[in-house]
Amino acid sequence: KVRTTVSRKAVAAGDRVNRQFVAERPDQLWVADFTYVSTWQGVVYVAFIIDVFAGYIVGWRVSSSMETTFVLDALEQALWARRPSGTVHHSDKGSQYVSLAYTQRLKEAGLLASTGSTGDSYDNAMAESINGLYKAEVIHRKSWKNRKRRLSTVWQILKFLRE
């Protein structure tokens, strides 16, 4: 199993969401998470940022590495597409999301960081459900020979989820 939490205590934002995944307008609340999929060539990671108001994926990225730059790229895509201000950005306490680079970028963009508790998927349930849907509808239906094929399928599922 892939581990994304840090062994030392990282300074993480408090929980502004408290499992209330409700928004009254677009870009009021975003949830973020990533998942991994095994291929014959190794592991592939897929990050999603979802606007809670419409359940719309506003940013995503695929990578063969789970370094912070991977989730930062998904964030940059969401920021470019939506240009939000005052948006609450909620995630788990994975090392990528509580990293200095990520939290600084949230602050620079005017987003309010929020994190759930460690090891409790209910604290990021909406993002986890998108990961689950993605795996159930796409990933577990076949084996994945390579990363290139995986990327083309990501495009297909994103089209499906955005319709």
N, C-alpha and C positions, 0 to 999 in steps of 0.2 A: 504494500500500500504506500502511496506517495504521501509524504509528510510535508505540510506547509506551515506549521506553527514554528515559532522560534523557541529555542531552549532557554534563552535568557529572557528576562522581562523587558519587553519593548513598551514604550509609552504609547498607549492606544487611546483613541477618543472614547468618550462615554457613549452609551446607547441612547440616541435621540428618538428611536423608532419604537422600542419596547414591544416588538411583535405586532405592531399596528401598521400593516402594509396597505395604507390607504392614502390617496392623494386627491385633492380637489381640483388640481390643474396640472397640465403638463410641466415637467421639469421641477416639480416640487420635491419629489423623492425619487432617487435612483438607488437600485440595489446592484451589487457587483459580486461576482464569484467566478471561479474557473473550475474546470474539471479536466480529467485526463482520459485518454483512450490508448490502449495498447494496439500497436500495429506490428506486422512482421518485421519492420525496420526499427522498432523502438516505440517509445511513448510520445504522444502528441498531446499538447495542452490547448484548450479552447477557453478563452475568457469572454464573458458577457457582461454588459452593463445594461440594465433594463429600467425604463421609465415606468414607474409603478402606475401612473394614471391610466395608461392605455395598455400596459403589458408589452410595450414596444422595445425591441432591442435597439439601443441608440449607439452602442459601441461594441466591438468584438475584435478578437485577434486570435490567430492560431500560431503556435510556436512549438519548436522541439525542445525548448528550454523554459523553465518556470522562473526565470530571473525577473526582477522587478520591472525591467524595461518592457517585458511582455505585457503586463497588465497596464503599464503606463501608456503603451501604444493604443490599447482599447479605450483608455480614458481620453487620450488626445483625439481619437476619432469622434467620441461622443461630444467633447467640447467643441470641436470644429463644426459638427453637424447641428448642434443645438444652441450653443453660446448662452448657457444658463447663468443665472446669478442667484445666489442664496439657496441653491438646491442642496438638499441633504443627500449626501453620498453614504450609503450604508453598506457595510461588508462584514465579513468575519474578521478574526484577528490573525489571519494568515500573514506570514512575514512580509509578503509583497505589499499588502495593503497597509501595514503599519510601519513600513520603511520610511526613512527620512525623505527620500526622493518622492515617494508617492504622496505622503501627507503634505509636503511643501507644495507640490503641484496643485493639490486640492485647495490649499489656502490661497495660492497665487490666482487661481481661477475663480475665487469667491464661493467655493463650495464648502459646506459644513460637514465635516467628517463625523461618522457614527459607526461604532462597531458593536457587535453582539458579544456575548460571553464566549470564552474559549471552549470548544468541543461541543457546542449545543447547536445543532443544525436548525432548530426551530427559531433561533434568533436571526437567521437569514433565510427563512423558509421560502420566500418568493424566488430568490435567486437559486436556491437549491432545487425548487420545483422545475425551473427552466432547465437546469442541468439534467434532472431526471427525465423530463420530457424529451430532451435532446438525445439522451442515451437510449431510452425506450423506443422512440420512433425511428431513430437512424442507426445508432451504433450497434446495438445488440441484435440487429436483424441480419448481420453478415460479418465475416471476418475482414480485416483491413490489411491489405498487402503492403501498402506504402503510404507515405505522407502526402504525396501529390494527389492520389485518389481521395484521401481524407479531406484535403482542402476543397476540392470540387464539391464534395458532399456537404461541407459546411455552408457553402454558398446556397445549395439547394434547401437546406433546412432553414436558413435565415430567410429565404424568400417565403417559405411556408409559414414561418412564425410571424412574419410582417404582414401577411395578407389577412 
